[in-house]
Amino acid sequence: MAATMTNGDASHAPIEVSFPLPKAPHTNIHLQLTNNGPNLVLFLTTATPDSASSAPLGSFVYAMPNRASPNETLSTPLYTHGGTLDFTTRLSKVLARKAGKPVYVGNSTSFASAGMGGTVEEEMEGFRRVVEVVMGLLEKEKAPSA
């Protein structure tokens, strides 16, 4: 699942994970997840062996569950970058609904290096994989240590 995983001794230390895009094994999604108790903070980016050491800043979105209407998660963009806003908004809403708490998501991922150049299908596979990894990390965090 994860190529790298780090979690320090601090109670709310970030968890850092890297995994390949489903159809682009040379492109990794790097994520940093911090569970602050009442909220989650998630940062995402992609990297390839040829990419520069830094990625442009993407969108940053806040989302929270809607207690009055659970199927309508509330969100607001805090910083927008056209190419990443839709993905970031959708991801923050899904995570807020699944985790049941407010979520901050910063996203500078690019699917352009995926096998077919970043089609909708490739983006959705990446989206599903990110949700799966984040929810798995949260479940692992809840499980009692052996």
C-alpha positions as a printed Julia matrix, in Angstrom:
146×3 Matrix{Float64}:
   0.0    0.0     0.0
   2.41   2.68    1.15
   5.96   3.26    0.05
   6.63   5.62    2.95
   4.87   6.08    6.26
   5.96   8.36    9.08
   4.19   9.22   12.3
   6.11  11.02   15.03
   5.62  10.84   18.79
   3.43  13.96   18.97
  -0.26  13.3    19.56
  -1.29  15.0    16.32
   1.79  14.32   14.2
   1.12  14.11   10.47
   1.1   10.77    8.68
   2.92  10.86    5.36
   2.17   8.26    2.68
   3.22   7.82   -0.92
   1.59   5.47   -3.44
   1.56   5.13   -7.26
  -1.31   6.32   -9.42
  -3.39   3.3   -10.46
  -2.46   3.4   -14.18
   0.78   5.39  -13.98
   3.25   3.48  -11.81
   5.97   6.12  -12.31
   3.75   8.84  -10.85
   3.23   8.86   -7.1
   0.61  10.63   -5.03
   2.15  11.98   -1.86
  -0.22  12.81    0.98
   0.18  14.22    4.44
  -2.72  13.61    6.82
  -3.09  15.2    10.25
  -5.96  14.1    12.47
  -6.32  16.93   14.99
  -9.2   15.2    16.75
 -12.03  17.58   15.86
 -10.82  18.01   12.25
  -8.59  16.58    9.52
  -5.94  18.37    7.48
  -4.86  16.71    4.22
  -2.28  17.86    1.68
  -1.85  16.09   -1.68
   0.62  16.37   -4.53
   1.95  14.19   -7.33
   5.55  13.55   -8.32
   7.3   11.82  -11.17
  10.97  10.94  -11.52
  11.27  13.82  -14.04
   9.31  16.44  -12.08
  10.91  19.36  -10.33
  11.41  19.27   -6.59
   8.51  21.65   -6.03
   4.93  21.71   -7.29
   2.8   24.81   -7.83
   0.35  25.58   -5.06
  -3.06  24.09   -5.8
  -6.47  24.7    -4.27
  -7.26  24.67   -0.54
 -10.85  23.81    0.47
 -12.68  23.51    3.79
 -15.63  21.11    4.06
 -17.83  20.03    6.93
 -20.7   17.6     7.39
 -24.14  19.16    7.24
 -25.92  17.96   10.39
 -29.3   19.17    9.1
 -28.94  17.38    5.75
 -26.23  14.67    5.84
 -26.31  14.14    2.06
 -25.39  17.79    1.4
 -21.87  18.37    2.73
 -20.93  22.04    3.04
 -17.69  23.38    1.56
 -15.93  26.62    0.82
 -12.76  27.23   -1.18
 -10.13  29.1     0.81
  -7.62  29.33   -2.05
  -8.43  28.48   -5.66
  -6.37  27.26   -8.56
  -8.55  26.45  -11.56
  -7.01  23.1   -12.47
  -7.36  21.61   -8.99
 -10.47  23.23   -7.52
 -13.08  20.67   -8.63
 -11.04  17.65   -7.5
 -10.2   19.32   -4.17
 -13.82  20.29   -3.49
 -15.16  16.83   -4.32
 -12.46  15.16   -2.2
 -13.03  17.42    0.81
 -16.79  16.78    0.71
 -16.42  13.0     0.49
 -13.88  12.88    3.32
 -15.96  15.19    5.54
 -19.02  13.0     5.02
 -17.16   9.7     5.55
 -15.11  10.91    8.54
 -18.01  12.84   10.08
 -15.87  15.87   10.85
 -14.55  19.05    9.2
 -11.75  18.59    6.68
  -9.19  20.96    5.18
  -7.76  19.71    1.87
  -4.83  21.25    0.0
  -4.32  19.69   -3.43
  -1.74  20.26   -6.13
  -2.07  16.9    -7.89
  -1.76  16.56  -11.66
  -2.91  13.56  -13.64
  -1.27  14.75  -16.87
   1.48  12.12  -16.53
  -1.03   9.28  -16.17
  -1.11   6.62  -18.89
  -3.73   8.36  -21.07
  -2.78  11.93  -20.18
  -5.17  12.56  -17.31
  -8.56  11.39  -18.53
 -11.65  11.56  -16.31
 -11.34   7.81  -15.67
  -7.73   8.17  -14.5
  -8.65  11.08  -12.25
 -11.54   9.1   -10.73
  -9.27   6.11  -10.09
  -6.82   8.43   -8.33
  -9.69  10.0    -6.39
 -10.97   6.6    -5.23
  -7.46   5.53   -4.25
  -6.9    8.68   -2.16
 -10.22   8.2    -0.32
  -9.41   4.53    0.25
  -5.92   5.3     1.64
  -7.09   8.18    3.88
 -10.01   6.2     5.34
  -7.68   3.22    5.85
  -5.22   5.42    7.75
  -8.02   6.8     9.92
  -9.27   3.27   10.68
  -5.75   2.14   11.52
  -5.41   5.13   13.86
  -8.62   4.11   15.69
  -7.52   0.49   16.13
  -5.94  -0.3    19.49
  -2.18  -0.82   19.35
  -0.92  -4.34   19.94
